[in-house]
Amino acid sequence: MAKEVSHEIFPPRDNSELHSQQKHGNQDMPPALVIMKALIYEHHQKLAPIESKLKELLQNQQVLVEGLHGENERYKEMEANFSLSSLFAEVSMYSQKLRFLKGEMNNISDRTVRLKRRAMRLQQQQQQKALKFEQQRAQQAEREKFLIARPVWASQEDEKH
């Protein structure tokens, strides 16, 4: 049977342990395992700062998740207390009423403008009729004045003036 070698794959945490393994333990380790350990140790050194940054990111992510859970709880409380769906339905209903009232007000405004124009036109027609009537009355009075019989002495004085 093959001789079983039980060695750690991951490198030791401190340098003194590494040196003691290099002095005493490398004789019975296969060369591929030694190279693999060295490679892992080298990459472990490079990945240590990344590991700390990942831990920090995970902590930040956990804080954000907890914040979102809190926001969701507050939203659920508000929905339970105020029944947001019914409030939105009510807002929609009032919005429709507002649009209807605006349409009615525009309709009334248009009708008012038309009535004002008609009233002004009728007033101008009345004024023209009144002016014509006054002119006709003045002409009629002038005709009657000429038709009235006058004494001769009055007509002679009118001719002098």
C-alpha positions in Angstrom: 0.0 0.0 0.0 1.0 3.6 -0.5 2.4 5.5 2.3 -0.1 8.0 3.5 1.2 11.5 3.9 -1.0 13.9 6.0 0.1 17.4 5.5 -1.8 20.6 5.6 -2.5 22.2 2.2 -2.9 25.7 3.5 0.3 27.4 4.6 1.0 28.2 8.3 0.0 31.5 9.7 3.3 32.7 10.9 6.8 32.5 9.4 8.4 30.5 12.3 6.1 27.6 11.6 6.9 27.8 7.9 10.7 27.7 8.6 10.3 24.7 10.9 8.3 22.9 8.3 10.9 23.7 5.6 13.8 22.4 7.8 12.2 19.2 9.1 9.1 18.4 7.1 10.1 18.8 3.4 12.1 15.5 3.3 9.0 13.3 3.2 6.7 15.6 1.1 6.5 15.0 -2.6 7.9 17.9 -4.7 4.5 18.7 -6.3 3.0 19.2 -2.9 5.8 21.6 -1.9 5.4 23.6 -5.0 1.6 23.7 -4.5 2.0 24.8 -0.9 4.4 27.6 -2.0 2.0 28.7 -4.7 -0.9 28.7 -2.3 1.1 30.6 0.3 2.1 33.2 -2.3 -1.5 33.7 -3.5 -2.7 33.7 0.1 -0.5 36.7 0.8 -2.0 38.6 -2.2 -5.6 37.6 -1.3 -5.5 38.6 2.4 -6.3 42.3 1.7 -9.0 41.2 -0.8 -10.5 38.9 1.9 -10.7 41.8 4.4 -12.3 44.0 1.8 -14.8 41.3 1.0 -15.6 41.0 4.7 -16.2 44.7 4.8 -18.4 44.6 1.8 -20.4 41.7 3.3 -20.9 43.7 6.5 -22.0 46.7 4.5 -24.4 44.5 2.5 -25.8 43.1 5.8 -26.4 46.7 7.0 -28.2 47.5 3.7 -30.3 44.3 3.9 -31.3 45.2 7.5 -32.2 48.7 6.4 -34.3 47.4 3.6 -36.1 45.0 6.0 -36.8 48.0 8.2 -38.2 50.0 5.2 -40.3 47.1 4.2 -41.7 46.8 7.8 -42.5 50.6 7.8 -44.2 50.3 4.4 -46.3 47.4 5.7 -47.3 49.4 8.8 -48.2 52.4 6.7 -50.2 50.2 4.3 -52.0 48.6 7.3 -52.7 51.9 9.0 -53.7 54.0 6.0 -54.8 51.5 3.4 -52.8 52.9 0.6 -54.7 51.1 -2.1 -57.9 52.8 -1.1 -56.2 56.2 -0.9 -54.8 55.7 -4.4 -58.3 54.8 -5.6 -59.7 57.9 -3.9 -57.0 60.1 -5.5 -57.8 58.6 -8.9 -61.5 59.3 -8.4 -60.9 62.9 -7.4 -58.6 63.3 -10.3 -61.4 62.2 -12.7 -63.8 64.6 -11.0 -61.3 67.4 -11.4 -60.9 66.7 -15.1 -64.7 66.7 -15.5 -65.0 70.0 -13.6 -62.2 71.6 -15.7 -64.1 70.5 -18.8 -67.3 71.9 -17.5 -65.6 75.2 -16.6 -64.1 75.5 -20.0 -67.5 74.8 -21.6 -69.2 77.4 -19.4 -66.4 79.9 -20.2 -66.8 79.3 -23.9 -70.6 79.8 -23.6 -70.1 83.0 -21.6 -67.7 84.4 -24.3 -70.3 83.6 -27.0 -73.1 85.2 -24.9 -71.0 88.3 -24.4 -70.4 88.6 -28.1 -74.0 88.1 -28.9 -75.0 90.7 -26.2 -72.5 93.2 -27.7 -73.9 92.6 -31.2 -77.5 93.0 -30.0 -76.5 96.2 -28.2 -74.9 97.6 -31.3 -78.0 96.7 -33.3 -80.2 98.4 -30.7 -78.0 101.5 -30.8 -78.2 101.6 -34.6 -82.0 101.2 -34.5 -82.3 103.9 -31.9 -80.0 106.2 -34.0 -82.1 105.5 -37.1 -85.3 106.1 -35.2 -83.9 109.4 -33.9 -82.8 110.4 -37.4 -86.3 109.5 -38.8 -88.0 111.4 -36.0 -85.8 114.4 -36.7 -86.6 114.2 -40.4 -90.3 113.8 -39.6 -90.1 116.8 -37.3 -88.4 118.8 -40.1 -91.1 117.8 -42.6 -93.8 118.7 -40.1 -92.1 122.1 -39.5 -92.3 122.8 -43.2 -95.9 121.6 -43.4 -97.2 123.8 -40.6 -98.9 126.9 -41.9 -97.3 130.1 -40.8 -98.4 133.6 -41.0 -96.8 135.7 -43.7 -95.0 138.1 -41.5 -93.3 135.1 -39.7 -92.2 133.5 -43.0 -90.7 136.8 -44.1 -88.6 137.0 -41.0 -87.4 133.4 -41.4 -86.2 134.3 -44.9 -84.1 137.2 -43.6 -82.3 135.1 -41.1 
